[in-house]
Amino acid sequence: MNSSPPSLAIITGASSGVGLYTTAALIERGWHVIMACRDIEKAAVAADEIGLRADRFEIAHLDLASLASVRAFAAAFRESGRPLDALVCNAATYLPLLKQPERSPEGYELSVATNYLGHFLLANLMLADLQRAPAPRLVTLGTVTANSEEFGGRIPIPAPADLGDLEGLEAGFKAPISMINGKEFKAGKAYKDSKLCTMMMNRELHARYHAQTGIIFSTLYPGCVAETPLFRHAPPLFQKIFPWFQKNITKGYVSQPLSGDRVAQVVADDGFTQSGVHWSWGNRQQLGRAAFAQGLSSKATDIGRSQRLWALSATLVGLG
């Protein structure tokens, strides 16, 4: 008797950090994972280093900063005819030392292009593939630094996440514009803003599509993964002190394996079937700690602003 094929997940940015360890955690649960990565060779080396089961993953090229790459990836998957059980929007870039913005191939500020606009396009393009699965989920990684309902989101370094009235997007988001609110470029804030947008995106996906498709749309913050390669562009002293501070002072440190397991819980486990929820573990390392639904700030839950962000984003990525 033929057994049914394993559930299938696509994880963006799976060549390192949270994405890599989410891949491992899902494979342990019996899933098959497509590691969607910009650097295929790096992903292959990482998979080998942590001993991923070779028949349970594959690597596909995806550069989220390039809208053409996103479209090519989605088209190739659609052509395969495979149902998609979960899409995990995980990939992110963090470039805190930049004084001037870097740009995507389309001319958009790179952090927002990679972390948000690429995922916005990918999520929209993959909805039809998700609908072919019996119990699909679309999971997006958020961050505490973009949620002012939590302490970490109220620390104004370099500035709190704030999209303003979306003036930068309204004006086309190309040079000389580099910030969503149209103001002066701040690299660290650009990252926070992009992650706020991803959380707003997921809530808007829930509002637009959950009832008609049954797709479960969730966001989560797995805790402070202080030693993830996300921080590789931060100052060397920060890379040394930040993990120690999180381990010994805030007690908020979360290891990469535990962060991956927490994402996998939201992707695969029975306790996470409620759509439109932002999941949190209270930013603690404790094994076995239960997740809970964390409230989001008014910036993330403003319906009118979320709808306007959606419309402007759709124009920028060519969805009309």
Helices and strands as residue ranges (DSSP letters): E 8-12, H 17-28, E 32-37, H 40-49, G 54-56, E 57-61, H 67-80, E 86-89, H 110-112, I 113-117, H 118-131, E 137-141, G 144-146, G 151-154, H 167-170, H 187-205, I 206-210, H 211-213, E 216-221, G 229-231, H 236-245, I 246-250, H 256-268, G 270-272, E 277-280, E 292-293, H 298-301, H 303-317
